[in-house]
Amino acid sequence: MTARLRAPGLPRAGLFLVLGTLFCAAIIIAAREAYGFETFADGGITAKGQNAILLLSLLIAPLWFLIGLGAFDYWFYWAAGKKERAEDHSGHGATSWKDYFRVNTDHKVIGIQYVVTSFFFMLIGGLLAMLVRAELAAPGSQFVDPNVFNGLFSVHASLMIFLFIIPVFAGLANYVLPLMIGAPDMAFPRLNALSFWMLPIAGIMMTASFLAPGGSFSTGWTAYAPLSTSAPLGQMFFTIGVQFAGASSIATALNFLVTIITMRAPGMSFWRMPLLVWANFSTSLLVVIATPFVAASQFFVLFDYALGFNFFRPEKDGDVLMYQHVFWFYSHPAVYIMMLPGFGIISEILSVKSRKPIFGYRMMAFSLLAIVLLGFTVWAHHMFVSGMQDWIRIPMMVTTAIIAVPTGIKIFSWLATLWKGVLHLDTPMLWALGFLTMFTLGGISGVILAMVPMDIYVSDTYFIVAHIHYVLYGGSLFTIYAGVYYWFPKMTGRMFDERLGKAHFWLTFVSFNATFGPMHLVGVKGMPRRVADYAEEFAGWNLFISLSSFVLGLSTLIFIYNMVSSWRGGPRASANPWRALTLEWQVTSPPPTFNFDRIPTVVGGPYEYGVPGHVHGILEPAEEARPKQAAGASSAEEGV
């Protein structure tokens, strides 16, 4: 047992977590005693003292956990000035399930860690959504009081955004992107491992807020000030949890940028990169630029709450509107952080499943960069009813309408790619087509909301709930499912059950529209969101919506069963079951520990389906491969 506690891993991390908490308690007790504050009363620590210890522990104890886990071991070794030790790669790759529960530097292991962890928190967030819909199935109070209701939808939204959609895309890219560009790993493997382990810390912190004195945070995922600066202690579980999730995102984005810029295989120019790589390059730019703003907004809230600062306290001349400006300057680009990786996934799948080159490849890449640029010009359309200066409304309305142009370019390019293609309507393709329809509907309602009069009319109604779910569920989550089904054979070496995959799609597609479609109607009629009760006139639609949402929740169980059972005992997958051209499909399933036995050489574009003899990359020395390529030795069936 002593040896296990001395070695890096979860046992030592648990011990360090306890020691970190005791360390925080000692600091608070010493500080309060030094300044003459009452610390002990009635044989115990005062309530204020306990809250202070808890607050400091939320900040500091997770760092002790990471130290115990071994996330900083190599850096501490280097910082101590010791001799450089040889890398034995003992922390790289997985030979058993236990390797997924330690610090691992293999990007493929980290990718699976990300995906599985994200889906775990998605299930928790989905369960909270079911509780919300159970409460709203009829007017009046059913199961929970209004404050608990506010906590349910607040934690639901926060988990879905910060712990599911954003990190699950990072997980898929972690696995696939180095393979796609012919790299043996990410540029900074240890930073990559640290990035992942900050994620469950954030998720556990947000979920544990229900156990905090006064209950969970209940200010929504936006945590508007001054409500968040005067809320019970549970609010700090969100405020600090977001810092860990944001730090994870920034570190991952920097890793992606350096990997893409410096580690592409010979011959892979920027114009030979798959669009998934372009999408993650663009997303990483957004993350690096925008995420510090949400970190700043939450640090300001923390300072107001814990240290008595006055950034957002109106009675002390704090600027309440400034919180919204800073928050939305991140959070509207965050919508594209949650969308652009999905755009890349759809581009990969549609080209392969229609056996056609991507229509307008360069315009597709340029449109991604245009979205990055324009994404920073539209934040205040979330604030049309906030009381900000009237003159800001019109330019924000115009830029919000303009940003639909690069998105429209992508929609029409995808449709042109499908036109006269040889369509393979299997599970990944169904999810891709479902995305096209649902995201387009969400985009249309987004253009409607860009218009100031319409936005004012439906602000804080269920029309907004419908819109964001058509964009993030019908958009982001449909692409996530498409990507998981598409790369599942590569990640696991197994094929999934196609019948269950299609059943999952159709049940989700129908129940999703039955759940969120009617919300447009009740929203236009004035039903307010984020309220635990509603007028009797909305009872019929709400019962229908709740029943549909339960079916939607059950459809997810089909996916979970399919993934688990197929991973354990599905048919063995070949190296390239989809007959794709990109490099990740040219190695075994799953790939070797270091991806390639030889560095690949890229000799053509990634989407030239239907071009006889075309190859994207070769996995042997270029001088050996050129005669074969010139003779058209590559398989002609890729044009089928």
N, C-alpha and C positions, 0 to 999 in steps of 0.2 A: 504493500500500500504506500509506503514511504517513497519507493522508487517511482510510482505513478504520480505522486504529488510533486516530485522533483522534475519530472519530464514535462515538456509542453503538451497541452491537450486539455480536454474539458474538465477532468478532475482538478488539475492545477488551476484552471480558470475559475472554477467554482470557489476554491480556497481563496484565490486572490480577490474575488468579488466580495467575499466576507471581510477580508482584511481591508479592502478599499472602503467598504462601508464603515468599519470601525475607525479607519483613518479620518474619514469625513466627520464622524461623530466627535472624535477627539479635537479636531480643528474648531468645530462649532462650539463645543463646551468651553474650550480654552479661550476663544474669542469673546464669548458672552461673559465669562467670568472676568476677563481682563477689562472689559468695558462696563462692568457693573450691572449687567442685565440679569434678571432672575432666570436661572437655569433649572433648578430643582424645586419641586413643590409636591407635597403629599407623598413623599417617598419615591418620586419618579421625575422624569424630565417634563418640563412644562410643554403645553401644546405648541407654543411658538418655537420652542427649542426643537421639538420633534419635527415640525414642518421645515425648519432651517436645515436639520440634518438630512431629511429626505430630499430636499431641493439640491443640496450640495452633492449628495450621493448620486442623484440622477446625472449630474455633470461629470463627476470624477470616477465613481465606481466602475462604469463601463470601460474606462481606460485601463484600470487594474485588471478587469476581465480579459481584455485583449492582450495585455502583457502576460498574464498567466497562460493564455491560449498558445502563446508563442508567436504572435503576429509581429513582434518587434525584436525577436531574438537576434536575427542576423544584423539588424541595424545597431542594436546595443553592443554586439560583438565588435562591429566596426568602429563605433563611437568610442569604445574603450581603448582603442589603439592597438588591439591585439593583431597578431600576424594573420594575414588572409588565409582562411582555411579552404581546402579543396571542396568543390561542390560535388557531392555524391549523388545528387538528385533523389535522395530518399524521400523528400517531400513533394515529389513530382509524379503525377499519375495515380491511378487507383487500381488496386488488385482485389479489394473487397469493399463491402459497404461501409466498413469502419473508416476508410480513407476519405469519405465524404463528410466526416464529423471532426476533421482536424484542418489545420492550415495546410493548404495544398496549392502549389504554384502552377499546376497544369491548367491551362485555360479551358480545356474541355471539362475537367472536373468542376472548376469554378462555374462554368456555364450551367452545368446540371444543378449545382448547389443553388444558383440564382433562380433557375426555373422552378425547381421543386419548392424552395422556400417561398417564392412569390405566389405560387398556387396555394400553398398552405394558408397564407394570409388572405388570399382571395376567398377561400372557403369560409374563413372567419368573417370577413366583410360581407359575404353573401348571406351568412346566417343572420347577421345583424339587420340586413335589408329585409329578410323574411320576417323578423320581429317587427320592423317598422310597418310592413304591409299587413301583418296580422292586427296591429293596433288600428290601422286605417280601414280595416274591412267593414267597419260600421261606425256611424257617428258616436260621439261620446267616448268615455274612457273605458278601455277593454282590459288591458293587462298592466300598463305602466303609466306613471304620472308624467306630466309634460316635461319635467326636467330630465327624467330618464329617457324619454322619447328624443329630446334634443341630443342627449349623449349618444344614443343609438345611431342616428343618422350622421352625427359628427365623426364618430370613430369609423363608421362604414365608409364614408367618403374619403377620409384620410388614409385608411388602409388600402382602399382600391387605387388611389392615385399614387401615394408615396411608396407603398409596399407591394403593389402588384403591377400596374401598367408600366410605370417607368422602369423598375428593376427587371421585369420579365423580358422586356426588349433587350436590356443590357445582357441578360443571361443568354438569350438566343444569339446575339451578336458575339458574345464572348466565345461561344462554342464555334460558330461558323466563320466569323470574319478572318481570323488568322489563316484558316484553311483556304478561304477564298482568295487571299492575296499571296498565298504561297509562303507564309511565314511559319517558323517552327513553334512560335508561342507569341504572347503579347510582349510589348517592349519592356514592361516592368512587372514581372510575374509576382514579386512579393507585394507590391502595391496593389496588384489585382486581387490577391488573397485578402489583404486588409480591407479593400473596398467591399468585398462580400460580407465579411464578418461584422461590419458596422450595420448592415441591413437588419439582421434579426434583432439586434439591440434596439433599433428604432421601432420595429414592429411589436416586440414584447412590451416596450415602454408605453406605446399608444394603447395597446390592448389592456395593459395593467392599470390604466387610468380609472377603470371602473372600481378598483379597490382603493382609490385615493380618498382621503377625507373630503366629504362633500360631493363625491361622485366623479364621474369622468368629465373630461372637457366637453362642453356643450355649446360651443360657439361656431359650429360648422367647420369645414376644412379651411375656411378663409380666416377664422380667428380675428375678426375685426376688433380693433381698439376703438373706444376704451373698454368695451365689454370684456375683452381678454385680459386686460390689466387689472381688473377688479374681480375676476372669477375665482372660484375655489381653487385649491392647490392642484386639482386634476388637470387644469389648463396647462400647467408647466410640463406635464407628461407629453403633451403635444409640442409645446414650444421647444423643448430640448430634444424630443424624438426627431423632429424635423431637421435639427442640426446634424444628427448622425446620418439620417437619410440623405441630406444634401451633401455632406462631406463624401459619402459613398459615391454619389452621382458625379461630383466634380473629379474625384480621383479616377473613376472609370472613364470619364470623358477625356481627360488628359492622356490616359493610357491609349485609348482608341486613336486620338489624333497623332500621337507619336508613332504608334504602330503603323497606321495607314501611310503616313508621310515617309517614314524611314525604312520600313521592312517589307515593301512590296517585292515580289519575285522579279528576277531579270526579265525585261520585256513588258512588264505590266506598267504602262503609263497610266495617267489619270483617266484617259479616254478608253482604256481597256478594262477599267475596274467595273465589276458588277454594280448594279444600281443599289443593292443592299449596302455595299461599302460606301457609295456616295451618300446614301441616306443616313448612315451612322456617322459619317464625317460631318454632315450638316447638323445633325442632332448634337454631336459633341461640341460644336461651336456654340450652339444655343445654350447648352448646359454650362459651359465654362463662363460665358458672358452673363447669363441671367441668374443662375442659382445663387451667387453671392448676394443678390438683392433680397431673396426670401430669407436667407440666413440673417442678413442685417435687420430685416423687419422683425424677426423673432428674437434676436438679441435685444433690440430696443424694447420689446414687450417684456423680456426677462429683466432688463434693467429697471423698467418702470415698476414691475411687480416686486422684485426682490430687494432693490436698492433705493427705491423711492425717487427714481429719476422722473422726468416730466416730459418725455418725448410726445406722449399721446394723451396726457391728462388735460382736458379743456379747462378745468378750474385753475390750473397752473400755467395757462397759456400754451399748453401742448397743442400740436397740430394733428387733429384726428384724421383729416383728409389725407395728410401725408402718408399715413400708414397704408391707405388704399392705393395710393399712387405707387409706393415702393413695392407693395405686395403684388399688384397686378402687372407691374413692369416685369416681374418674373413670371407670374402665373398665366399670362396669355401666351408668351413663348412656351410655357410648359405644356400648353395644349398641343403645340407642334412637336415638343419633345415626346409627347405621347402618341403622335401620329406619324412623323416622318419615318421611323424605323418600319412601321407597318406598310408605308408606301413602298419601301424597298422590298419587303417580303412579297407583296402583291406583284411587283414587277418580275421577280424571279419566277413565281409560280405561273403567272399568265403566259409568259414566254415559253416555258417548258411544256405546259399543258395544252397550248395551242400550236406548238411546233413552229413558231414564227419568231423572227427577230422583234425586239421591242421597237415599236414605231416612235421615231423621234428621240433616239437615245440621248443625244446631246441636249435637246430642249428639256428632257426629263431631268437631267442633271442640273441644268441651269435653273429650272423651276424650283428645285430643292433649295438652292442658294438664294433665290429670290424670296422664298418663304422665310428663310432665316433673317434676311434684311428687313422685310416688311413686318415680320412678327414683332419687332420692337416699336412699331409706329401705331399700334391699335389698342394699347392697354386700357385706355380710358373709356372704351365703349362698355366696359363693365360698370362704369360709374355715372351713367347718364342721369340717374336719380339720386346721386350722392350729395348734391348741393355744390358741386364744383362750378367753376366759372362757365357761363353759358357758351362763350366763344369757342371753348375746346370741343364742344359737341360736333360741330360740322366737320372740321378736319378729321376727327376720329371716325365719323360716319363714312367719309370718303375713303380713307385708308382701309377701313374694314371691308368696304365693297371691293377695293382694288386687290386685296390679298386673295380674293376668290379667283383671280385670273390665273396665277401659277397653279393653283389647285385644279382649276378647270382644264388647264393644259394636260395635267396628268390624267384626269378622267378621260378626256378625248383620246389621248395617246393609248391608254389601256383598251378603250373600245376599238381603236384602229388596229391594235395588236390582235384582238380577237377576230376581227373581220376576216372571213374566209380562211380561218385557221382550222386545223384538224383538232377539234376540241376533245379532250379527255376529261369527262365529267366525273372524276373520282373525288374523294373527300377533300383534299387540299383545294381543288379547283372549285368545289361547291362553296367553300368558305370564302374564297377569293371573289366569286361572283356575288355572294351574299353581301360582302363588304361593299362592292361597287354600288349596289342598290341602296343599302342602308346609309352609307356615308353620304351619298348624294342627297338623300332626303334630309339628313342632318345638316348638310351644307346649305340646302335651300332655306331651312328654317333659320340658319345662321345669317343669311343675307337679309331675311325679314327682320331679324333682331338688330341688324346694323342700322336700320332706319330709326331715327330718334323717336318719332311719334309712336311707332309700334313697340319699341323697347320700353318706353315709359308705360304704355298701356298694360303690357304683360309682365313687367318686372315683378319679381317675387311671387309669381304664380307657377302653376305646374307646367306651363308652356316651357319655362326655362329647364325644369327637370326633364321634360321630354327631349328637348334639344340636346342637352349635354349627354344624355344616355344614347341618343342616336349617333352622336359623334364618338363617344368613348366606348360604348358597348358595341353598337352596330359598326363603328369604325375600328377602334383600337382592338377590342377583344376578338372580333371576327378575324382580324389579321393575325392575332396571337394564335388562335386556334389553327388557322391556315398554316402558320409557320411551324407549330409544334407537330402537326400531322405530316408536313412536308419533310422535316428534318428528323422525325422520330426514327426512321430506319438508320440514318447515319449516326445518331447519338447512341442508340441502344443495340444496333445490329439485329433488330427484330422488326418484322412487319406487324402493323396493327390490324385489327379486325375491320375490314372495309364496311361491312354491314352496320356495325355499331357506329362507325364514324358517320355514315350517312344518316342513320337514325338520330344521332346527336345533332347533326346540322338541321334537319327538318323540324325536329321538336323545338330546338332553340329558335329557329327562324320564325316559326309561327307564334310561339309563346312570347318571344321578344316583342313582336309587333302588337300582339294583343295586350301586352303589359304597358308599353310606352306610347303606342299610337293614341289611345284615348286620352292620355294626359294633355295632348294638344287641345282637345275639346274642352276639358274641364278647366284648363288654364285660361283659355280665351274667355270662358264664362266667369272667371274671377276667383277660382279656388286657390287660396294662398298656399305656398310651400312652407316647409319647416314649421308647421303647426300641427299639433296632435289631434285637433278636432276640426270639423267642417260642417257646413250647412247640410240640412237634410236633403236638399235637391241634388247633392252629389253622391248620395249613398249608393245608388244603383251602379254607377260607373266605377266607384271605388271598390265595391265588392267584386266586380268583374276583373278589375286591374289586379286586386290581391290574389284572386284564384289563378289568374294567368301567371302572376309572378311565382306562385308556388310550383307551377308546372315548369317554368323557366329554371327555377332552382333544382328541381328533380332532374332536368336534362343534363345538368353538370355532372351528376352521379354517373351517367352513362359514359361520359368522357373519362372520369377518374377510373372507373372499372376497366374500360378499354385500355387505358395507358398502363395500369398496373398489371393486368393479366397478360397483355401483349409483351411487356417488358420481361415478365417472368418466363413466359412460355410460348410467345408468338413464333411464327415461321421465321427462319433465318433470312436476313436481308442480304441481297447481293450488294456489291460495291456501288452500283449505280442503277437502282430499280426504276428511276424516272427517265433514264437516258439523257441526263442533263450534261451541259458542256463545262460548267464552272468547276474549279479545281477541287472543291471539297468532295465532289462525286468521283474523282479519279483515284481515290485511295480506298482502302478497305473500310468496312462498316462494322464496328467503330474504327476510327483512324488509329494509326500507330501512336505510341506515346509522344513522339516528337514530330508527328504529322507526316513527314516525307522522308523516305530513305535518301533521296537526292533532291537538291533544290530544283523546283520546277522552272521551266522557261516558258513564258507566255508569248505566243506567236500570233494571236488574233483576238478578235472581240469575243465577249462572253455569250452572245445571243444569236449567232449566225446559223440558226436552224433552217434547214432547207437548202443550204449551200453545200453541194457535194464535196467531200474531202476536207471540210473545214474542221479545224481543231482550235480550242482556246489556249490550251497549255500542254506541254509535253513533260513527262517525268523522267527523261533520260537526257544525257548530254546533248546539247544542241547540234553538235557536229554529226551525231549518229541519227538524229531525228530528221534533219533537213532532207536527206534523200528520200526518206519514207513519205514525208509530207508532199514533196514534189511529185512523187509517184502516185499520190492520191491513195495511200495505203490505209488511211483512217476510215472507219466504218461509215458507209453511206447511209445506213439506216437512221442516222440522226436527222435526216431530212424527212423521215416518215411522219 
